[in-house]
């Protein structure tokens, strides 16, 4: 009986981790689109976004770092429980 419960718990933990990875990937794509759009509006290229080293995937908040020309930006994506974006914020780190 204990073996079956342990296997079931591993399955649940594994599926939640896979969901978090998938959610993180989708939000990374969204952050990249936001940064690309901002870069296009000022006539520059955007870097690839990278997960922030400070906070990433806390459950409903995803933070990414990126650059437009030489300016550093943080893209914050806040989601609901189903990983649907509720709020996206582009923060210019030079003015913060």
N, C-alpha and C positions, 0 to 999 in steps of 0.2 A: 504494500500500500504506500509506504513512504517513497519508494522509487518512482511510482507513478505521479505522485504529487510533485516531486522534485523535477521530473521531466516536464510536467505541465507548467510549472513555474519558469523553467528555462525557456519554454516555448513562448510564454507571455512576455518575459523580459526581452527575448530575441525579437519578437514582433514589434514591441514598443521601440526598441533601439533602431530597427529598420525603418519604422515610421518617422522617428526623429531624424534619421539620416536623410530620408526622402524629403521631409519638410525642410531641412537645412539646405538641401540641394535646390529645391524650388525657390526658396527665399534668396539664395545666392544668385540665381538667374534673375530674379526680380531686382535685386540690388544692382546687378550689372547693367540691366536695362535703364534703371534710373540714372546711374552714373554716365552711361553712354549718351542718354538724352541731354543731360546737363552739359556734357562736353560738346555735343553737337551745337547746342544753343550759343556757345561762346567761340565756336570755330576751332576746337582742339580735339585731340584724341584722348580717350580715357584708358587708364590702366585696367588690368584684370583686378576684380575685387578679391580680397582674401578675408577669411574669417578673422575677426578681431581677437587679439590675444587676451584681452581683458575679460570680456563676457561673450560667450557664444552658446547658443542653444540652451538657454535656461528654461525652455519649455514654451514660452510665449514671446520671447524676445531674442532676436538674432541681430548681431552687429558685425558689420563688414568694413574693411578699410579699402580705400582706393585713391587714385590720384588723377587729377586733370592738369596736364602740363606739370607744373611743380607744386601745385596746391594739394594738400592732403584733405581728404574728406572721410567722414564716417557715415555709413548708411545704416540706419536702425529700422528694422522691420518688426512690428508688433503684430502678433497673430492671435486668433481665437483658438479654441481647443481642437478644431478640425484643421488647423494650419492655414486657414484663410487669412490673408493679410487684412488687418484692420487699420493700420496706420504705418506710413513710411516716412522717414525723416532723413533728409540729406543735411549733414552738419559740416560746415566749413571750419576746419580745425584752426585756421589762422585767425579767425575772428572770435573764437571762443575763449 
